[in-house]
Amino acid sequence: MFRLLILLPLLSLIAGCVSTASQSSNEAAVRNAWFEALDRDNIALHDTLLLALFESRRTGQIVFVRRLELEGAKESLRLYRVSLERGGADNVVGVNFATREFLFDHYLPTDGPTLNEIRQSLRNDTRIRELKKELGIFGEQ
């Protein structure tokens, strides 16, 4: 009985470590896919986020990506800048390199896909591959 009391917490600890490792690798895959999507859809935000990540790593602080609005512009241009100060309505994303967090504030559909959209797309792709493999179609074995 005593061995069982020691074994159960140990097993739950091992299971927790395994699920945490796979969860962090899944989140890394989502972030990588998100950056690839931004590179296709919104190069300006993609490049500004890379600068924000570099600055966050350098300073150890949360760095903010802020939207630039040009007065008198007929169309809304997608221009961004990096700032150490949190903006108001112009604050798009906060970046924390140490925790690998992206804090979405005023992220708009025109800025590109969100992390949740990319996460769902990856889940759908995985499920479609599994179904094709089960059915043996399109060369999936």
C-alpha positions in Angstrom: 0.0 0.0 0.0 2.8 2.4 0.9 4.5 1.6 -2.5 1.3 2.5 -4.2 1.1 5.8 -2.4 4.6 6.7 -3.7 4.1 5.3 -7.2 0.9 7.2 -8.1 2.3 10.7 -7.6 5.5 9.7 -9.4 3.4 8.4 -12.4 1.3 11.6 -12.5 4.5 13.6 -12.4 6.0 11.7 -15.4 2.7 12.0 -17.3 2.7 15.7 -16.6 6.2 16.2 -17.9 5.5 14.3 -21.1 2.3 16.3 -21.8 4.1 19.5 -21.1 6.9 18.7 -23.5 4.5 17.8 -26.3 2.4 20.8 -25.6 5.4 23.2 -25.8 6.5 21.6 -29.0 3.0 21.9 -30.4 3.0 25.6 -29.4 6.4 26.1 -31.1 5.0 24.5 -34.3 2.0 26.9 -34.1 4.2 29.9 -33.6 6.4 28.9 -36.5 3.4 28.3 -38.8 2.0 31.7 -37.7 5.3 33.5 -38.6 5.3 31.7 -42.0 1.7 32.9 -42.6 2.6 36.4 -41.6 5.6 36.3 -43.9 3.1 35.6 -46.8 0.2 37.9 -45.7 1.8 40.8 -43.8 5.5 41.2 -44.3 5.6 44.5 -42.4 4.2 43.0 -39.2 6.3 39.9 -39.7 9.5 41.9 -39.8 8.5 44.2 -37.0 7.7 41.2 -34.8 11.2 39.9 -35.4 12.6 43.2 -34.4 10.4 43.2 -31.3 11.6 39.6 -30.4 15.2 40.7 -30.8 14.6 43.8 -28.6 12.8 41.8 -26.0 15.6 39.3 -25.8 18.2 42.1 -25.5 16.3 44.1 -22.8 14.6 41.2 -21.0 11.3 43.2 -21.1 8.0 43.0 -22.9 8.3 44.9 -26.1 5.2 46.3 -28.0 4.4 46.4 -31.7 2.4 49.5 -32.4 0.4 50.4 -35.5 1.4 53.6 -37.3 -1.5 55.7 -38.7 -0.6 58.2 -41.3 -2.8 61.3 -41.3 -4.4 62.1 -44.6 -3.9 58.6 -46.1 -6.8 57.5 -48.2 -6.1 53.8 -47.5 -5.0 52.3 -44.2 -1.4 51.3 -44.7 0.0 48.5 -42.7 3.0 50.1 -40.9 4.3 49.1 -37.5 7.0 50.2 -35.1 8.6 48.7 -32.0 8.2 50.4 -28.6 9.1 49.7 -25.0 6.0 51.6 -24.0 2.5 50.1 -24.2 0.4 52.1 -26.5 -3.3 52.7 -26.5 -5.5 51.7 -29.4 -2.4 51.6 -31.6 -0.9 48.7 -29.6 -1.1 45.5 -31.7 1.0 42.9 -30.0 3.2 42.6 -26.9 6.2 40.3 -27.2 7.9 38.6 -24.3 10.9 36.6 -25.5 11.7 35.0 -22.1 8.2 33.3 -21.9 7.7 33.1 -25.7 4.4 34.9 -25.2 2.5 37.1 -27.7 0.0 39.4 -26.0 -2.6 40.4 -28.5 -4.2 43.8 -27.8 -5.7 45.5 -30.8 -4.9 42.9 -33.4 -7.2 43.3 -36.4 -8.2 40.9 -39.2 -6.3 43.1 -41.6 -3.1 42.4 -39.6 -3.2 38.7 -40.7 -4.1 35.4 -39.2 -4.2 35.0 -35.4 -2.4 32.2 -33.5 -5.8 30.6 -32.8 -6.7 30.5 -36.5 -3.3 28.9 -37.3 -3.7 26.4 -34.4 -7.1 25.4 -35.8 -5.8 25.1 -39.3 -3.0 22.8 -38.2 -5.5 20.7 -36.2 -7.7 20.4 -39.3 -4.7 19.5 -41.5 -3.6 16.8 -39.0 -7.1 15.3 -38.9 -7.5 15.4 -42.7 -4.1 13.5 -43.0 -5.3 10.9 -40.4 -8.6 10.4 -42.3 -6.8 10.0 -45.6 -4.4 7.5 -44.0 -7.3 5.5 -42.6 -9.1 5.5 -46.0 -5.9 4.8 -47.9 -6.4 7.7 -50.4 -4.2 10.2 -52.0 -1.0 8.2 -51.4 -1.3 8.3 -47.6 -0.4 5.0 -46.0 
